[in-house]
Amino acid sequence: MLSVLIIALLNSCFTCFFSCISSCGILLFFARFGYFMEDIGNHTPPKDFVCPITTRIFNDPVTLETGQTYERKAIQQWIDRGNTTCPITHQKLHNNQLPKTNYVLKRLIASWKELTPTNELQYPENKHVHVVPQPRTDGTVNELRLVITDLCTSQVLKKAELAVLRIERFWQERNMEVEIQNMLSKPPVVNGFVEILFNSVDTRVLKATVFLLSEVGIKNSGVISTLTRVDSDVECIVSLFKKGLFEAVVLIYLLRPSITIFLQMDMANSLLSVVQKREDEFVKMCVKPKAASVLLLAQIIENEDDGAVSEVIKSLVSGKAIEGIIRSLESEWKEERIASVRILLRCIHEDGKCRHVVADKAELAPVLESFLDANDRERFEIVQFLSELVKLNRRTFNDQVLNIIKDEGTFSTMHTLLIYLQTCLPDQCPMVAGLLLQLDLLAEPRKMSIFREEAIDNLISCLKNSDSPAAQIAAAETLSALQGRFSYSGKPLVRRFLLKHVGLDKTYRSLMRKEQLGGMSGDIQETKEEEKAAQEWERKMAFVLVNHESGLIFEALSEGLKSRYAETCSGCFISAAWLLHMMIFLPDTGVQETARVCLLKRFVSIFKSAKDTEDKAITMLALSSFIHDPDGLRDITIYMKDIRKGLKEFKKSSTVAVEMLKVFSQESESSPELWNHKELVQEDCSVNGVVLSIVCLKDKIFSGHSDGMIKIWACKGSVLRLTQEIREHTKAVTSLTILPSGDTLYSGSHDKTIRKWSFNQETIHCEEVYDVKDHVNNLLVANSISCFIPQGVGIKVNSWNGASKLLNPSKDVKCLALVNGRLYSGCLDNSIQEINLASGTLTSIQSGMRKLLAKGNQVNVLQVHEGLIYSASSSIEGTTFKIWNASTYGLVESLSLTSEVRSMAISSEFIYFGCKLGIMEVWHRNKLTRKETLQIGTNCKVMCMALDSNEDVLVTGTSDGRVQVWGVS
């Protein structure tokens, strides 16, 4: 604004001076001020009287805000071409409206002309101007022919450059008449333009050349043929483009070189630079440079060279170029919009995280408008693009995008998709149907809808279409995505979500933490709202799918599970498992029977044969849905034996497995014939004395003997094979215990040591020996401590760094149990205590008896299982078995047993009591009724017992030195 004020002030001053000039005379004025006196003698106009653009004396001078003066017509054309800076100073012009004529300067020029003969005028060279002169044109074809001759024949580069600028002016003023087009389309003229491209270094001239070749080339294919005839011509144009002559991209687009040339010449970065620029930064051309760049990028990403294309896409996504592509979705040119869709779709497939930027910034109305005019391939690309945009990791965002797709545009999106669904290819139907179904589900799902019916019918039809594997795979993938939960990168989470419900949710929790870092808000309230929206969507989608035609979807999924294509089987498996699981939360509409008939037997078969742990867990979740329905429970009970073994594998990690085992246990107690205990094999180890301790790990059995021997057995079926014998303890091995991690074994002995053993395939070796200076009985190990019963009173607790303390010193302890940092002790006086190892707090669960009366009364065995404390005590009157609640310490049950109990093992179904006289009693754990009595031996005691992790194998050790293996089935 300051410069404008200064110019105005100067203009007013010149007006005052001019009145003085008029009275004194022009010669006197020039002579007095020495103004241009040197130039008058040689008839050369003063440089301030000449326009720096046209190099001609001003006719209508205008002074810009930068202080520079130009011919009005010349500077107006300069601005019309999109330039926003002063040609001389290169300062930005804040006002595109030209000021009034500089009449002071115009009068000075008129006075000067009166003193100078017209035929003697000479024009100076304008060396300080950084723009090539643009001459005026008379607008005659004859003059154009002369200028074209200069272009084609002149050996002087400056003259040829001037010819280009005159041709450009002529082209624009004559509005591209056919005669002019024909003249400029001649091969010699085209070659003349190419020579300019090879030799000129002036940007203005190069832009004009590219402009003319593009304008003529788009009208006449012969021009393009001439340019592509010589490879070096194309290479020259590409080189200029890469050096920053971005308008050349239009000419490159018209030349349509092969994709190989694109990749070889490394044009991608230059194309991305153009995409990021504004339209007003380019010369107005027949095709906008940005549009040409988008169209060329779309061609590049279709190349099969995945490595090179991936690099292009990485550059596009990592920078701001993707925002330029997104803006092209709003282009007036349909081809540019479709190309943008194609590029963005490929970007999403390469890097799913960019879909969030696209969904946030894209205007979808122009894309929807393109659908009607697009061909079949383009329509499916639009459907793919829209489908990807509703795979965001937040349900509320997905709903927003779906509403935009549904409501924007001048036509009904759902109606258009319905018509397209009836005509598209079979392998395209599932994605179209999936999008249509999602749009329809925005309304109340209980109401009838032709869109929904048609969409689900198509999905089911494709699942059943074994003649088109591609359609089956697409339908299976679409169904698994309809659950509506996605990762930040857009991958369906239905599988991970099912595993979370099973209890194997470590990977899901880890993924969710990454999702929060990737974009999910950490706000608790917002997260709750998102989860609520996700659950509501999941219920609505499952409801409409399972209730379509009375559960017809289950029949289609059953057929899909039989497919020989892994992708189809996998998709149908996940979808079927999800829908079966969701039926627990849906109102009963009578489709459960269809689900059972179609899927129960198939899922039992998968559960029995599955090798993958996750697949087996998901199958278990699907099967659990049947136990909630009386008819389903009746049918699944038939396969109880087949299922139960697999359920035991998950009982420690999955509440679903625990629940199913509990239900099956109740059923088995009402049908005791379902369970069987069978002796598989036994080994006589009497040479090593009494078997004092037994533990199991997978298919290995470890036994500790009274002579200090430790034996390792491999058990497979009815074969028990001794793999190793170690005698490093010098006295009886009273205790064996394995850490929950399963990688370390500890042994305790009367030789006053604890030994730490590590596993090496089928053998073990001692890593460390701890001298505890006391007999070790009933050894228990947790984290950094060991607990055991010493020879005297109390319980000894040792840390591995050597520290030791004595707990419960007033009691003679007989047995121990350790669970979650709480130590339980059963004593010779029939008392039971709980000790909190962290705080040292002692709680009495059962009070002891006075010593005189306590003779013969003692707690022989003690175990804690699933929140309950189990103990067996012997007295003069007999054996008492009691159960306490581990939380409240309240007595739950008390029973009398006929035999004295020496050992105990507890499974999800049974309680095993090892007794005197070689007897083992088997009791139902829930009903607390005796199932059967097994004879282990004739004159021995069952000293120790252990179950394997699957509860399929029970191992006993006896006082007469036998190791016996029982199968539980």
BELBEL-V394523 format. One record per residue. RES is the residue in one small letter. PSI is psi in whole degrees, -180 to 180 (NA if undefined). NEAR is the number of other ideal C-beta (glycine too) atoms within 8 Angstrom. Layout:
((RES:PSI:NEAR) (RES:PSI:NEAR))
This chain:
((m:-33:4) (l:-41:5) (s:-35:9) (v:-42:8) (l:-39:8) (i:-43:9) (i:-43:12) (a:-40:8) (l:-42:8) (l:-41:8) (n:-43:11) (s:-37:8) (c:-43:8) (f:-34:10) (t:-43:9) (c:-42:8) (f:-36:9) (f:-34:11) (s:-35:8) (c:-39:9) (i:-43:11) (s:-36:6) (s:-32:6) (c:-25:8) (g:142:7) (i:-38:10) (l:-41:7) (l:-38:8) (f:-48:12) (f:-39:12) (a:-41:8) (r:-40:7) (f:0:6) (g:29:6) (y:110:7) (f:23:8) (m:-31:9) (e:-34:5) (d:-22:9) (i:-36:10) (g:-34:6) (n:13:6) (h:22:9) (t:127:9) (p:141:13) (p:145:10) (k:-27:7) (d:-10:6) (f:-2:11) (v:133:14) (c:129:13) (p:-13:11) (i:-51:14) (t:-17:10) (t:25:10) (r:157:10) (i:141:10) (f:139:13) (n:-40:6) (d:78:9) (p:140:15) (v:137:14) (t:121:11) (l:174:13) (e:-18:9) (t:-6:10) (g:-5:9) (q:145:11) (t:139:11) (y:162:14) (e:133:14) (r:-49:11) (k:-39:7) (a:-46:12) (i:-29:14) (q:-42:9) (q:-35:11) (w:-45:11) (i:-39:11) (d:-25:6) (r:4:8) (g:2:9) (n:141:7) (t:12:8) (t:163:9) (c:133:10) (p:-30:14) (i:-55:10) (t:-17:8) (h:18:6) (q:148:7) (k:136:5) (l:121:12) (h:-15:4) (n:117:5) (n:-9:5) (q:124:4) (l:145:8) (p:178:8) (k:164:5) (t:139:8) (n:87:12) (y:-28:7) (v:-50:11) (l:-37:14) (k:-39:12) (r:-38:9) (l:-43:10) (i:-41:12) (a:-41:8) (s:-39:10) (w:-38:13) (k:-32:9) (e:-26:7) (l:-8:8) (t:125:11) (p:136:6) (t:-37:6) (n:-6:4) (e:11:7) (l:136:11) (q:142:8) (y:132:8) (p:159:8) (e:137:3) (n:74:10) (k:-24:4) (h:-6:4) (v:133:9) (h:22:5) (v:144:10) (v:136:9) (p:143:10) (q:107:11) (p:160:10) (r:157:6) (t:144:9) (d:-14:5) (g:22:7) (t:145:6) (v:-35:8) (n:-43:6) (e:-38:11) (l:-38:12) (r:-41:9) (l:-41:8) (v:-41:12) (i:-38:14) (t:-44:8) (d:-41:12) (l:-43:15) (c:-26:10) (t:-21:6) (s:136:9) (q:-5:3) (v:118:6) (l:-39:7) (k:-41:6) (k:-38:9) (a:-39:14) (e:-42:13) (l:-37:12) (a:-41:13) (v:-45:15) (l:-36:15) (r:-38:12) (i:-43:15) (e:-45:11) (r:-43:13) (f:-43:14) (w:-46:12) (q:-36:8) (e:-33:8) (r:4:9) (n:40:5) (m:51:8) (e:153:7) (v:-41:5) (e:-39:7) (i:-41:13) (q:-44:12) (n:-40:9) (m:-41:12) (l:-10:13) (s:-7:12) (k:139:8) (p:-42:7) (p:-37:7) (v:-44:13) (v:-42:15) (n:-35:10) (g:-42:12) (f:-41:13) (v:-39:11) (e:-38:9) (i:-44:15) (l:-36:14) (f:-34:7) (n:-29:6) (s:148:11) (v:3:3) (d:121:8) (t:-41:6) (r:-43:9) (v:-43:13) (l:-41:14) (k:-42:11) (a:-39:12) (t:-48:13) (v:-40:16) (f:-48:12) (l:-44:14) (l:-38:13) (s:-45:15) (e:-41:12) (v:-39:13) (g:-36:14) (i:-20:8) (k:-25:8) (n:111:9) (s:-19:6) (g:-33:8) (v:-44:12) (i:-39:11) (s:-41:8) (t:-42:10) (l:-37:16) (t:-5:10) (r:-31:6) (v:121:7) (d:-35:5) (s:-29:6) (d:-46:12) (v:-43:14) (e:-36:9) (c:-46:11) (i:-43:15) (v:-40:14) (s:-44:8) (l:-39:12) (f:-45:13) (k:-24:10) (k:-3:6) (g:-2:4) (l:78:11) (f:-24:12) (e:-21:14) (a:-15:12) (v:-29:15) (v:-44:15) (l:-39:14) (i:-42:15) (y:-41:11) (l:-32:11) (l:-27:12) (r:59:5) (p:165:9) (s:158:5) (i:-33:9) (t:-42:6) (i:-40:10) (f:-50:14) (l:-38:12) (q:-38:6) (m:0:9) (d:58:7) (m:-10:12) (a:-45:13) (n:-38:8) (s:-39:11) (l:-40:13) (l:-34:14) (s:-42:10) (v:-42:13) (v:-32:14) (q:-12:10) (k:163:12) (r:156:4) (e:-34:7) (d:0:6) (e:-3:6) (f:160:13) (v:142:8) (k:124:5) (m:174:12) (c:-34:6) (v:132:11) (k:136:10) (p:-39:14) (k:-42:13) (a:-42:13) (a:-40:14) (s:-42:13) (v:-44:16) (l:-38:12) (l:-40:14) (l:-38:17) (a:-36:13) (q:-38:10) (i:-44:14) (i:-11:12) (e:-4:7) (n:150:11) (e:-9:3) (d:88:7) (d:-36:6) (g:-51:6) (a:-42:9) (v:-39:12) (s:-39:9) (e:-40:9) (v:-45:12) (i:-38:13) (k:-43:10) (s:-39:12) (l:-44:14) (v:-37:11) (s:-26:5) (g:-160:9) (k:4:6) (a:-31:12) (i:-30:14) (e:-34:10) (g:-40:12) (i:-41:16) (i:-40:13) (r:-28:7) (s:-15:15) (l:-20:15) (e:7:7) (s:149:12) (e:-20:2) (w:119:8) (k:-40:9) (e:-37:8) (e:-39:12) (r:-44:15) (i:-41:14) (a:-39:13) (s:-42:15) (v:-44:15) (r:-43:12) (i:-48:14) (l:-36:15) (l:-43:12) (r:-38:11) (c:-42:15) (i:-39:14) (h:-35:7) (e:-42:9) (d:93:10) (g:-21:12) (k:-23:10) (c:-11:11) (r:-26:13) (h:-40:10) (v:-44:10) (v:-48:14) (a:-33:11) (d:-36:6) (k:-15:7) (a:137:11) (e:114:7) (l:-16:14) (a:-47:8) (p:-34:11) (v:-44:15) (l:-35:13) (e:-29:9) (s:-20:14) (f:-40:11) (l:-38:7) (d:-7:5) (a:157:11) (n:180:5) (d:-42:8) (r:-45:6) (e:-37:11) (r:-43:12) (f:-36:13) (e:-39:12) (i:-43:15) (v:-43:14) (q:-44:10) (f:-48:13) (l:-37:12) (s:-36:11) (e:-32:12) (l:-17:14) (v:29:12) (k:44:12) (l:162:13) (n:8:10) (r:125:8) (r:-38:11) (t:-36:9) (f:-41:9) (n:-42:13) (d:-39:11) (q:-46:8) (v:-41:13) (l:-41:12) (n:-37:9) (i:-46:9) (i:-39:15) (k:-39:10) (d:-25:7) (e:163:9) (g:159:9) (t:-3:3) (f:167:8) (s:114:5) (t:-42:13) (m:-40:11) (h:-42:8) (t:-43:11) (l:-37:14) (l:-44:12) (i:-43:8) (y:-38:12) (l:-31:14) (q:-11:7) (t:-12:5) (c:168:11) (l:155:7) (p:-42:9) (d:-8:9) (q:-20:11) (c:-46:17) (p:-42:15) (m:-41:13) (v:-45:15) (a:-40:16) (g:-44:15) (l:-43:14) (l:-41:15) (l:-40:16) (q:-40:11) (l:-40:14) (d:-32:12) (l:-8:12) (l:-23:9) (a:179:7) (e:120:4) (p:-17:9) (r:-15:3) (k:148:6) (m:147:5) (s:127:8) (i:-33:7) (f:-45:13) (r:-45:14) (e:-44:10) (e:-40:13) (a:-48:14) (i:-38:14) (d:-43:9) (n:-42:13) (l:-45:18) (i:-42:13) (s:-40:9) (c:-38:16) (l:-33:15) (k:-10:9) (n:82:10) (s:-16:8) (d:-14:3) (s:85:10) (p:-35:9) (a:-39:8) (a:-39:13) (q:-46:16) (i:-45:12) (a:-40:14) (a:-41:15) (a:-43:16) (e:-39:11) (t:-43:13) (l:-44:14) (s:-25:14) (a:-20:12) (l:-15:11) (q:-31:13) (g:5:11) (r:131:10) (f:154:11) (s:176:10) (y:-28:12) (s:3:8) (g:9:13) (k:138:7) (p:138:10) (l:11:12) (v:-40:13) (r:-49:11) (r:-35:10) (f:-39:11) (l:-40:14) (l:-35:14) (k:-42:11) (h:-31:9) (v:-36:14) (g:-9:12) (l:66:12) (d:14:9) (k:-44:6) (t:-35:9) (y:-45:12) (r:-41:9) (s:-42:8) (l:-41:11) (m:-36:9) (r:-41:8) (k:-38:9) (e:-39:12) (q:-40:10) (l:-31:6) (g:-8:10) (g:-17:9) (m:131:12) (s:145:6) (g:0:6) (d:125:6) (i:-45:6) (q:-42:6) (e:-40:8) (t:-40:11) (k:-42:8) (e:-39:9) (e:-44:12) (e:-39:8) (k:-44:8) (a:-39:11) (a:-42:11) (q:-40:8) (e:-44:8) (w:-44:13) (e:-42:12) (r:-43:11) (k:-44:10) (m:-46:13) (a:-38:15) (f:-48:10) (v:-31:13) (l:-48:12) (v:-25:16) (n:0:9) (h:122:13) (e:44:5) (s:43:7) (g:26:13) (l:-24:10) (i:-32:13) (f:-36:15) (e:-41:10) (a:-41:12) (l:-37:15) (s:-42:12) (e:-39:11) (g:-32:16) (l:-18:11) (k:-1:6) (s:150:12) (r:-1:2) (y:125:9) (a:-38:5) (e:-40:9) (t:-47:13) (c:-45:12) (s:-47:9) (g:-43:15) (c:-37:15) (f:-49:12) (i:-44:13) (s:-43:13) (a:-43:15) (a:-42:14) (w:-47:13) (l:-39:15) (l:-42:13) (h:-41:13) (m:-22:12) (m:-22:13) (i:-32:7) (f:-3:6) (l:152:11) (p:149:3) (d:114:5) (t:13:7) (g:14:6) (v:-2:12) (q:-38:11) (e:-41:8) (t:-42:12) (a:-42:16) (r:-48:12) (v:-40:7) (c:-32:12) (l:-21:14) (l:-54:14) (k:-38:7) (r:-41:10) (f:-32:14) (v:-42:13) (s:-42:8) (i:-42:12) (f:-39:14) (k:-35:9) (s:-13:6) (a:132:9) (k:-30:4) (d:129:6) (t:-41:6) (e:-42:9) (d:-41:11) (k:-40:14) (a:-42:14) (i:-38:15) (t:-41:13) (m:-42:17) (l:-42:14) (a:-44:13) (l:-30:15) (s:-23:12) (s:-25:14) (f:-23:13) (i:-10:12) (h:-5:8) (d:128:9) (p:-44:5) (d:-37:9) (g:-40:14) (l:-40:13) (r:-43:8) (d:-37:10) (i:-24:14) (t:-27:9) (i:-33:6) (y:19:9) (m:-46:12) (k:-37:8) (d:-32:9) (i:-36:15) (r:-41:10) (k:-42:11) (g:-33:11) (l:-36:13) (k:-27:14) (e:-26:10) (f:1:15) (k:-26:11) (k:-17:5) (s:-12:7) (s:126:13) (t:-25:6) (v:-44:13) (a:-41:15) (v:-44:10) (e:-44:10) (m:-40:14) (l:-37:14) (k:-44:10) (v:-44:10) (f:-33:13) (s:-43:13) (q:-39:9) (e:-37:12) (s:-32:12) (e:-30:11) (s:-12:5) (s:73:7) (p:-21:7) (e:-11:4) (l:-24:8) (w:147:11) (n:136:5) (h:124:11) (k:132:7) (e:126:9) (l:-47:10) (v:155:10) (q:152:9) (e:137:9) (d:116:6) (c:30:12) (s:-23:8) (v:-20:5) (n:6:10) (g:-152:9) (v:142:12) (v:109:16) (l:-21:13) (s:146:12) (i:137:16) (v:155:11) (c:146:13) (l:110:8) (k:-120:7) (d:20:5) (k:147:12) (i:134:15) (f:130:15) (s:139:14) (g:137:15) (h:162:17) (s:-15:9) (d:8:8) (g:3:13) (m:141:11) (i:129:16) (k:142:14) (i:128:15) (w:145:14) (a:123:11) (c:120:14) (k:109:6) (g:-124:5) (s:17:4) (v:123:7) (l:110:13) (r:127:8) (l:122:9) (t:-21:9) (q:144:9) (e:132:8) (i:131:10) (r:82:8) (e:-23:7) (h:143:13) (t:-14:5) (k:-175:7) (a:134:14) (v:101:16) (t:-22:14) (s:141:16) (l:134:16) (t:142:10) (i:134:11) (l:151:9) (p:-28:4) (s:-20:5) (g:14:7) (d:-2:6) (t:137:10) (l:137:14) (y:142:16) (s:141:14) (g:147:15) (s:163:17) (h:-4:8) (d:12:8) (k:31:10) (t:155:12) (i:131:15) (r:140:13) (k:126:12) (w:141:12) (s:153:10) (f:143:9) (n:93:7) (q:-112:4) (e:2:8) (t:169:9) (i:157:12) (h:149:7) (c:126:10) (e:-36:6) (e:149:6) (v:128:8) (y:120:11) (d:109:6) (v:-1:13) (k:30:4) (d:155:9) (h:143:8) (v:120:16) (n:144:10) (n:54:10) (l:133:16) (l:141:12) (v:136:9) (a:126:7) (n:-111:3) (s:14:5) (i:161:11) (s:146:14) (c:137:14) (f:166:17) (i:120:11) (p:-175:13) (q:-30:4) (g:-144:5) (v:166:8) (g:-171:12) (i:131:15) (k:130:14) (v:119:12) (n:138:14) (s:156:9) (w:-13:8) (n:1:5) (g:-16:6) (a:149:6) (s:146:9) (k:159:6) (l:124:10) (l:154:12) (n:51:12) (p:-12:7) (s:1:5) (k:143:14) (d:106:7) (v:137:14) (k:-37:10) (c:158:12) (l:155:15) (a:142:11) (l:121:9) (v:122:8) (n:46:3) (g:8:7) (r:128:10) (l:125:13) (y:135:16) (s:135:14) (g:132:16) (c:169:15) (l:-21:10) (d:14:12) (n:14:13) (s:156:13) (i:132:15) (q:156:13) (e:131:12) (i:123:15) (n:110:11) (l:-27:10) (a:-45:5) (s:-17:5) (g:6:8) (t:134:6) (l:130:10) (t:131:9) (s:125:8) (i:-43:10) (q:129:10) (s:150:5) (g:177:9) (m:159:10) (r:151:5) (k:-40:7) (l:-39:5) (l:-19:7) (a:-9:13) (k:121:6) (g:-7:7) (n:118:12) (q:153:13) (v:114:15) (n:-41:12) (v:151:12) (l:130:14) (q:153:10) (v:127:10) (h:121:7) (e:49:3) (g:8:6) (l:146:11) (i:123:14) (y:132:14) (s:150:14) (a:123:15) (s:146:13) (s:145:11) (s:-179:10) (i:-35:4) (e:-20:3) (g:-160:8) (t:135:13) (t:132:11) (f:126:13) (k:153:13) (i:130:10) (w:155:14) (n:124:10) (a:-17:10) (s:-45:5) (t:-13:4) (y:15:9) (g:145:6) (l:126:7) (v:-42:7) (e:149:7) (s:127:7) (l:155:8) (s:135:7) (l:153:13) (t:-21:5) (s:153:11) (e:125:8) (v:130:15) (r:-21:11) (s:162:12) (m:144:13) (a:143:11) (i:130:10) (s:-178:11) (s:-21:10) (e:-37:10) (f:161:12) (i:129:13) (y:127:15) (f:122:14) (g:124:16) (c:178:14) (k:168:8) (l:24:9) (g:30:12) (i:141:12) (m:119:14) (e:139:13) (v:121:12) (w:145:12) (h:129:13) (r:-37:12) (n:-47:8) (k:-15:6) (l:48:9) (t:146:7) (r:129:8) (k:-48:9) (e:165:7) (t:127:8) (l:141:10) (q:112:8) (i:-43:12) (g:-168:9) (t:-38:6) (n:64:6) (c:174:12) (k:144:11) (v:103:16) (m:-31:12) (c:154:12) (m:151:15) (a:142:11) (l:146:12) (d:172:10) (s:-28:9) (n:-2:8) (e:26:11) (d:-18:9) (v:131:14) (l:128:12) (v:134:16) (t:150:15) (g:136:16) (t:167:16) (s:-19:8) (d:14:9) (g:23:13) (r:141:14) (v:121:16) (q:136:12) (v:129:14) (w:140:13) (g:135:10) (v:119:12) (s:NA:8))
